[in-house]
Amino acid sequence: MEKAYRIKKNSDFQKIYKKGKSVANRQFVVYTYDNSEQEHFRLGISVSKKIGNAVTRNRIKRAIRENFKVHKQDMISKDIIVIARHPAKNMSTLEIQGSLEHVLKIAKVFNKKIK
């Protein structure tokens, strides 16, 4: 994921948490915030230490990033924060992708219909 597509600053995270809208399923919480000055989406990922060790957390983050790379051209220009919940710990990459697509459809961040 290129630098322009990342949310790193704590102030950006806090703004999105306070002013954005949230949607959730069992595995993920997604916060979205309209970002009209950007021409593309930006992504922030949060995986708590309560979910597991560094290997587990990094595996979940890699799966989330991969899902956004696959759907890069289908995304509306919004700031998006994905928070992993505990059930994501035991999921495979394909299961994570399916669950994440489900919650992103509910959040309405896709330009067009995704199967």
N, C-alpha and C positions, 0 to 999 in steps of 0.2 A: 504494500500500500504506500503510495507516494506521500510525501510530507503534506502536500496541499489537501489531502483527503483525511488527515488526522485531527482529532481534538486532543490536545495535550494539557492545556492550561487549566488549573483548578478553577479560575474565574469563569472560564467558558463552561465547564461542567456545572458549576453552581447556577449560572444563568439558565442553562437548559433545564436543570432540575426544578428551579423555581417557576419559570415562565412557560416551560414546555408542557406537552400533553403526554400522558403515559398510557401504555397498553401492555397487557401481560397475558401469558399463559403459564403453565406449570413450570416450564424450564427457563423462560426469559422474561425480562421486563424491558420494554423499549420506550425511551423518551424521545420525542421529536419536537423540534423547534424550527419555525420558518426562518430561513436564512436567505433573504432575497438579494443580498449583496454578493453572494457567491454564485458562480455558474455551475457548481456541482455539489454533491452531498459531502458532508464531513462525518467521520465515524469516531466515536469514543467507545472503548470496551472496558468493562469493569468486571473482574472475577475475584471474589473475596477469598482470603486465605482460609475461611471456614469451609470452602468447597473441597480443598485438598492441597497436596503439596505442589511445588513449582511445576513438576512435570505435568500433572493433571491440569493445572490452570493454563499453562502454555498450550496444551493440546486443544483445550476448549477455545482459546483465543485464536489459534491458527485456523480452526474450523469456521469460526465466525468470520474472520478476514477472508477466507477462501470463498465463502458464500457471497460476500459483498463484491469480490473480484468477478465472480461469475455473472452477477446482476448489475455490474457497474453502469452499463448504458441504459438500464431500465429504471434507474432511481431518479426521483425528484430531488431538486436541490434543497435539502434540509439538513439541519444538524441532527444527528442520530446518536443516541447513547444506548448501548446494549449491555444489560446487566444479567449475568448468568446466575441462575438459582441452583440449589443443591441437586435436583434431579438430573441436571445436565452432566453431572460427574460421571454417570454410568452409561452415557449414550455414545454411540459410534458417530463418526463424522457425518455419515449420511442421515442419521436420525437427528443430529443437531441441525443439519441443513434444512430438513423438512420442518422441524419445529420452528426454526427461525423464519423461514419463508411464511409459515402460517401467521406468526405474530406480526410480521412486516406487512402482510396483506391487510390485517385488521387495522394497522396504523396508517394504511393508505400512503405508502411511500413509493409505490411503483407507478411508472408512467402508463404502462399498459397491462393487459391481463397476463398473468404468469400462471402456467398450468400447475 
